[in-house]
Amino acid sequence: MILGGTAGWAESKMCLNASTVTSDCITQSSWQRTIQGMSTGLLAGAGAAFGAAWNVRHEN
């Protein structure tokens, strides 16, 4: 979750510092990108935990 949030924040900063700023950079704030990255990280972590639990349960 932290990694996803950091990646989203860094992406928004790089987007605004680019030589050509796209409309996506202007319409979405850095906080929105950070929250979006954090939610992606949360879903990925939950999926990994579910997969690990499923694997452990079916090994026994």
Residue frames as qw, qx, qy, qz and C-alpha x, y, z in Angstrom:
[[0.000, 0.887, 0.462, 0.000, 0.00, 0.00, 0.00],
 [0.295, -0.811, 0.119, 0.492, 2.83, 2.39, 0.86],
 [0.424, -0.161, 0.612, 0.648, 4.72, 1.45, -2.29],
 [0.246, 0.591, 0.677, 0.363, 1.64, 2.05, -4.43],
 [0.103, -0.940, -0.277, 0.171, 1.00, 5.42, -2.81],
 [0.376, -0.641, 0.322, 0.587, 4.60, 6.48, -3.27],
 [0.401, 0.113, 0.689, 0.593, 4.55, 5.37, -6.90],
 [0.141, 0.785, 0.575, 0.183, 1.34, 7.33, -7.54],
 [0.217, -0.911, -0.055, 0.347, 2.78, 10.44, -5.91],
 [0.419, -0.422, 0.496, 0.632, 6.03, 10.17, -7.88],
 [0.369, 0.393, 0.705, 0.462, 4.10, 9.66, -11.11],
 [0.058, 0.915, 0.400, 0.007, 2.09, 12.82, -10.55],
 [0.300, -0.809, 0.189, 0.469, 5.25, 14.84, -9.85],
 [0.431, -0.148, 0.651, 0.608, 6.96, 13.48, -12.97],
 [0.297, 0.633, 0.665, 0.263, 3.85, 14.18, -15.02],
 [0.028, -0.966, -0.209, 0.151, 3.75, 17.83, -13.98],
 [0.325, -0.721, 0.385, 0.475, 7.49, 18.26, -14.63],
 [0.669, 0.240, 0.595, 0.375, 7.32, 16.76, -18.13],
 [0.170, -0.166, 0.324, 0.916, 8.07, 18.89, -21.17],
 [0.366, -0.215, -0.481, -0.767, 4.51, 18.40, -22.48],
 [0.267, 0.047, 0.720, -0.639, 1.80, 18.36, -19.83],
 [0.181, -0.271, -0.840, -0.435, -1.21, 16.24, -20.77],
 [0.474, -0.448, -0.138, -0.745, -4.80, 16.91, -19.78],
 [0.804, -0.322, -0.500, 0.021, -4.66, 13.89, -17.45],
 [0.502, 0.003, -0.422, 0.755, -1.98, 15.66, -15.39],
 [0.110, -0.258, 0.067, -0.958, -4.13, 18.75, -15.04],
 [0.633, -0.352, -0.320, -0.611, -7.44, 17.06, -14.26],
 [0.855, -0.352, -0.379, 0.050, -6.17, 14.67, -11.57],
 [0.234, -0.874, 0.333, -0.265, -4.49, 16.01, -8.43],
 [0.326, 0.452, -0.795, 0.239, -1.43, 14.44, -6.85],
 [0.432, -0.178, 0.678, -0.568, -3.57, 13.36, -3.88],
 [0.855, 0.238, 0.073, -0.455, -5.94, 11.51, -6.20],
 [0.682, 0.476, -0.555, -0.001, -3.03, 9.69, -7.82],
 [0.009, 0.406, -0.797, 0.447, -1.58, 8.84, -4.40],
 [0.643, -0.027, 0.513, -0.568, -4.89, 7.45, -3.13],
 [0.854, 0.371, -0.170, -0.322, -5.35, 5.51, -6.37],
 [0.479, 0.493, -0.707, 0.166, -1.86, 4.01, -6.00],
 [0.242, -0.290, 0.754, -0.537, -2.52, 3.12, -2.37],
 [0.794, 0.107, 0.298, -0.519, -5.78, 1.38, -3.22],
 [0.781, 0.443, -0.418, -0.137, -4.05, -0.57, -5.99],
 [0.226, 0.448, -0.789, 0.355, -1.37, -1.62, -3.51],
 [0.512, -0.153, 0.593, -0.602, -4.01, -2.62, -0.97],
 [0.880, 0.250, 0.022, -0.403, -5.82, -4.79, -3.52],
 [0.634, 0.492, -0.594, 0.055, -2.57, -6.40, -4.65],
 [0.030, -0.382, 0.788, -0.482, -1.59, -7.17, -1.06],
 [0.690, -0.014, 0.439, -0.575, -5.01, -8.60, -0.26],
 [0.858, 0.371, -0.228, -0.273, -4.87, -10.76, -3.37],
 [0.431, 0.483, -0.728, 0.229, -1.42, -12.05, -2.43],
 [0.299, -0.262, 0.721, -0.567, -2.56, -12.83, 1.13],
 [0.824, 0.143, 0.199, -0.511, -5.63, -14.64, -0.17],
 [0.769, 0.450, -0.442, -0.104, -3.51, -16.65, -2.60],
 [0.186, 0.440, -0.793, 0.377, -1.01, -17.60, 0.12],
 [0.523, -0.125, 0.598, -0.594, -3.79, -18.65, 2.50],
 [0.867, 0.284, -0.049, -0.408, -5.46, -20.67, -0.27],
 [0.606, 0.483, -0.629, 0.066, -2.16, -22.42, -1.04],
 [0.062, -0.343, 0.797, -0.493, -1.46, -23.25, 2.62],
 [0.683, 0.000, 0.409, -0.605, -4.97, -24.54, 3.15],
 [0.888, 0.336, -0.109, -0.293, -4.86, -26.84, 0.13],
 [0.362, 0.540, -0.746, 0.146, -1.39, -28.23, 0.91],
 [0.290, -0.256, 0.789, -0.478, -2.62, -29.92, 4.09]]
